[in-house]
Amino acid sequence: MKDNLRVQLVWGIALCMAGIGVFFRIPQVMPQIKSIPHFLNAIGFIYFSFYLLGILLVAGGVKKLRDVYRKYREIQ
């Protein structure tokens, strides 16, 4: 059971880190996307999609970490 909790803990941390990474990467990638004429009309939707992705990754990671903590407390 503890091995499973460790895997879930690592997975939760990875989700949070991926979400944070998305937030740091958006300002670097958006100028490249803006340079593509086809995407100029949908730039607002692209921003929304990237930020939503980051929020969902962080929220999923936090939920996973919270669940792992609760299960760990039950074992102890």
Secondary structure, DSSP 8 states (H G I E B T S, - for coil): -HHHHHHHHHHHHHHHHHHHHHHHHHHHHHHHHHTSGGGGGGHHHHHHHHHHHHHHHHHHHHHHHHHHHHHHHHH-
